[in-house]
Structure formats: structure tokens, C-alpha cells
């Protein structure tokens, strides 16, 4: 029975990566499709290839976070992992069907939470210490105030847009402070705590980075011909799109790696929590196949329904999104590629006007899906585990 459960679990994990690629194809190619730097088919081919390359260039630290940092190891069984993946796969598939960009990583975390709580109660989950939560909040607010103060000193708050710049500078302070705390080891932000924190921080970091880069590009090329700029930016858009795909593959492909390795470890097939090479390769292949088929409804929403993306904005969004993913993945911080790149597209759009350039009604729908993903996947997985345990355990 155990070997059958493991085989089913591995299949589900790879299916999860497949639907992950199906939904998150939009992450890598939305900007290059919107600006017509590549045709949709060529863009999907590009994303599929570099999604496969990504996990081979980075460590498997995120796989270990997913596999070991959410549920206490004594509760981590093959049955729990199986239920968690069923809930995650169902949620991501439904979101892809209705064209809603969601975080596959957060769906999996929600699945683990739901199944873990039903199995072992609240004690089965690795919750953060209250002190760490309070200290992070204090540091983040202080960082926002500090950066806002620096903006005042350099005289940016002038004219009618001072409120917009004040909000952006405060967000910039928060989004820079939190990753710095983690990277420097000042504050331990791991497991479910890191996942929840970066629901907010990763889109903010992408938004601020894309906005800043967009403003710089506008200032540098303000006297240049729009046609020449569009032609000149195209190769760089394709390059940054490839970098986004690498970051997406490196971050999100590790979800299945973490689950498969956790099952192998829980069942005693492997003695230590180290990701086997065949797990890395099969996870890469699954996410690339999903990307190759493309989640076209999601692509349309990301490319066309957040803001109208001009070439310089496409470059800003792609560069900012890929930089955020590369930085966080390098340090093993689990972030949502969907959130980071959606935030980058919003930030690029704001360069043409805070209120008018971005379709905030669509943004609200996307953000609502972000916050609903973990609880919805948790409920589905909890029900699945309860039914499964009632019959087989």
C-alpha cells in the first residue's frame, strides 16, 4: 500500500508542477507578449525552455523549506503529503480555468496547512515565534519611515504628486528592509512565516523596483524617437523574459521537488532530506510542459488587463521581476513568482499615472485571489485528508 501511495504522490507532485507551469506561464511572458516583442507561441517556447534551466542553476534550499519548514517532521507522512497536493492541484487548476493568476507555491503551503491541522491539530504546524513577528513589524515600519525621510531630504516631495511619492517611498522602505533582515541573518524569517510575509513584500518589491527603473528609463530616453526606443528595447525584453523564466523555474519547480523528497524521506526510502537528481530533472520537465501548453486566459489578464504596457515598461517590469526572483531564490527565500511579477507590471504602469494607467478593479481581483489561495487550498486539502483517513487509515 505504501509504495502505491508514494507512486500516486509522485505523480500528483509532477501534476502539480504541470498546472503550476500552466498558470504561471503568464509570469515569464506577459510583458513580451503585451509589447509584441515576441509572438505568444515563441514567448511560450522561450519560457518553457528557461523554466527547465532555472532549477539547475540554483540550490534546492526552497525545496527544503517546502518539505521541512511547514509541518512538523513527526506529522509529515505520505498520506498527509498526498492530501496536500490534491488540494493544491485542484485550486491551481480551477484558477487557471477561470484565468486568475494565483501562487502555486501558496496553494501547496495551504494544502500542507489544511491536511496537517486535520491530522495533528494546530501543533502539527511550525508556527513562528511571537517575538519574531513583532520585531519584523517594528523593523519594517522603521525602514519605511527612514526611506521616506531620505526622500524628503533630497527634495523629491514637490508638486501635486507628493502623496504618490510618499506612499511609494514608504513601500520601498518596507520592501527593502525585510529581505535585508533575512539575507543578513538579523532576523529569522522562515517556513510559514516567510510565506505569509512575502505575500505582501514580494509584489511591493517588484512594484517599487519596476517603478524606479521605469522612471530612470523615461528620464534617460525622454528625447529619443519612440520607434527607435521600441526597436532597441526588444532584444533586452526577450533577455529579461528569459531571466524571468529562469527565476520562475528555479523558485516554483522546487515545490514538487520538496514534496517528492518529503515523501521519500517520510517513507524511509532516503535517509537524509537531500533532493535526488532524478527528482530535479522530472520536476523541471513537468513545469516546462505545463508552460509549453500555456495558460492563455491568465496570459491575457497579466499582459493586457492590469495596464497597457509600452516597451520601456515591459523592460522595467521584466527586469525588476527577474531580479526579485533571482535574489530571493539565491538566499532560499520562498516567494511567489506571480506576486513578484504582477507587482512589477503594476509598478511599470504607475510610471504613466497612479490612478489612470492601472486598472485597479482587475488588480483587486488578482490580490483577492492571492489572499484566498492559502485558506482555500487548506480547506480542500483538509477535507481530502479527512475523507482519505476515514476510509484507509
ABEGO torsion letter per residue (X at the ends): XAAAAAAAAAAAAAAAAAAAAAAAAAAAAAAAAAAGABBAAAAAAAAAAAAAAAAAABBAAAAAAAAAAABBAAABBAAAAAAAAAAAAAAAAAAAAAGBBBBAAAAAAAAAAAAAAAAAEAAABBBBBAAAAAAAAAAAAAAAAAAAAAAAAAGABBEAAAAAAAAAAAAAAAAAAAAAAAAAGABBBBEAAAAAAAAAAAAAAAAAAAAAAAAAAAAAAAABBAAAAAAAAAAAAAAAAAAAAAAAAAAAAAAAAAAAAAAAAAAGABABBBBBAAAAAAAAAAAAAAAAAEBAAAAAAAAAAABBBBAAAAAAAAAAAAAAAAAAAAAGBBBBAAAAAAAAAAAAAAAAEAAAABBAAAAAAAAAAAAAAAAAAAAAAAAAAAAAAAAAX
